[in-house]
Amino acid sequence: MTAHVVAPAQSPDAGSGVAVHGATVTYRNGVTALRDASFEIPTGAIAALVGVNGSGKSTLFKAIMGFLTLAAGDIRVLGMSVPEALRKNLVAYVPQAEEVDWNFPVLVEDVVMMGRYGGMGFLRIPRAADRAAVEAALARVDMSAFRKRQIGELSGGQRKRVFLARALAQESRVILLDEPFTGVDVKTEDQIIALLRELRDEGRVMLVSTHNLGSVPEFCDRVVLIKGTVLAYGPTEETFTQANLERAFGGVLRHFVLNQPPGGGAPTPFGVFTDDERPLILHQGRAATRAPETAAADRP
Ligand SMILES: Nc1ncnc2c1ncn2[C@@H]1O[C@H](COP(=O)(O)OP(=O)(O)OP(=O)(O)O)[C@@H](O)[C@H]1O
């Protein structure tokens, strides 16, 4: 498969996870945050959504969540329109830490139970199946011991895992994660990545916005590069290249070329891009990706 730089012709959505065609979003103040954006992610994939601050990542998430209406274009989720996918509880959102009021007095298990609300009646009385789903989701993110804690009493990494558990309890097939690794230590990041890989292997679709470029080749099989529109998308090896990153980030990224011989001379073909604490190492303009067998062997 090849990476797409221009929008491909509209394709049938059968088998497709998320398909966005010509999406344009204009806010009430007249700002067009997203113009003619197109990409497709198949089911059973983890896709990174990468771009500078203000490039439209949150806007795209909100459009897929049905919070914003498109001025033009079309979004299909698992072959369905956004309202239909939402009605079926197929899309879950794991928010950025800043979007949550951590002073709100709510227990961990109540946050996870919110993932079940869509399937409950008006009075939201949990049934045995709801309680079992919450228990299973908490166990899966290794947070069962914290179920009776106030959400505000948790660390940043623990909070992320609770919101991931909410998405699991919802039994969503598409999970949008907004900066899941911000304020998270490397061990928790590895736990989250291991869980995302499991979810991918179950055929779910994850779209992960991240500034953590170094981790992208490690766990994302797809990349969507965004800057007011989709600049490029496709398999990581073909899309997450130096040339595309330069288009997406321009001079914003810190870029080093390693081992330039003293006094000049030809530099070695290694480069380091960094937008975060975890740098991306490029060799001959391409990100090194781990072989799937290696990645699988690393799973805890
Ligand atoms: N509610 C809003 N009303 C008007 N303009 C908005 C609104 N929300 C975002 N914008 C504008 O839309 C553009 C895209 O913003 P968006 O939040 O989608 O970027 P982002 O890629 O998520 O940024 P970050 O990496 O900083 O989270 C920006 O120019 C922003 O100022």
PDBQT file of the ligand as one rigid body, heavy atoms in Angstrom, charges set to zero:
ROOT
HETATM    1  N1  LIG A 401     -14.554  26.807  19.600  1.00  0.00    +0.000 N 
HETATM    2  C1  LIG A 401     -13.787  27.404  18.695  1.00  0.00    +0.000 A 
HETATM    3  N2  LIG A 401     -14.185  28.537  18.093  1.00  0.00    +0.000 NA
HETATM    4  C2  LIG A 401     -13.420  29.133  17.166  1.00  0.00    +0.000 A 
HETATM    5  N3  LIG A 401     -12.222  28.671  16.757  1.00  0.00    +0.000 NA
HETATM    6  C3  LIG A 401     -11.755  27.556  17.324  1.00  0.00    +0.000 A 
HETATM    7  C4  LIG A 401     -12.505  26.860  18.315  1.00  0.00    +0.000 A 
HETATM    8  N4  LIG A 401     -11.805  25.763  18.701  1.00  0.00    +0.000 NA
HETATM    9  C5  LIG A 401     -10.663  25.778  17.974  1.00  0.00    +0.000 A 
HETATM   10  N5  LIG A 401     -10.626  26.852  17.146  1.00  0.00    +0.000 N 
HETATM   11  C6  LIG A 401      -9.567  27.182  16.178  1.00  0.00    +0.000 C 
HETATM   12  O1  LIG A 401      -9.467  26.116  15.241  1.00  0.00    +0.000 OA
HETATM   13  C7  LIG A 401      -8.108  25.826  14.928  1.00  0.00    +0.000 C 
HETATM   14  C8  LIG A 401      -7.820  24.365  15.230  1.00  0.00    +0.000 C 
HETATM   15  O2  LIG A 401      -7.918  24.160  16.638  1.00  0.00    +0.000 OA
HETATM   16  P1  LIG A 401      -7.842  22.705  17.290  1.00  0.00    +0.000 P 
HETATM   17  O3  LIG A 401      -8.182  22.856  18.731  1.00  0.00    +0.000 OA
HETATM   18  O4  LIG A 401      -8.628  21.770  16.482  1.00  0.00    +0.000 OA
HETATM   19  O5  LIG A 401      -6.273  22.365  17.127  1.00  0.00    +0.000 OA
HETATM   20  P2  LIG A 401      -5.402  21.171  17.732  1.00  0.00    +0.000 P 
HETATM   21  O6  LIG A 401      -4.627  20.607  16.587  1.00  0.00    +0.000 OA
HETATM   22  O7  LIG A 401      -6.255  20.252  18.516  1.00  0.00    +0.000 OA
HETATM   23  O8  LIG A 401      -4.400  21.953  18.702  1.00  0.00    +0.000 OA
HETATM   24  P3  LIG A 401      -3.593  21.456  20.021  1.00  0.00    +0.000 P 
HETATM   25  O9  LIG A 401      -2.442  20.583  19.531  1.00  0.00    +0.000 OA
HETATM   26  O10 LIG A 401      -3.100  22.767  20.559  1.00  0.00    +0.000 OA
HETATM   27  O11 LIG A 401      -4.561  20.754  20.928  1.00  0.00    +0.000 OA
HETATM   28  C9  LIG A 401      -7.287  26.814  15.735  1.00  0.00    +0.000 C 
HETATM   29  O12 LIG A 401      -6.973  27.892  14.897  1.00  0.00    +0.000 OA
HETATM   30  C10 LIG A 401      -8.207  27.246  16.850  1.00  0.00    +0.000 C 
HETATM   31  O13 LIG A 401      -7.898  28.545  17.264  1.00  0.00    +0.000 OA
ENDROOT
TORSDOF 0
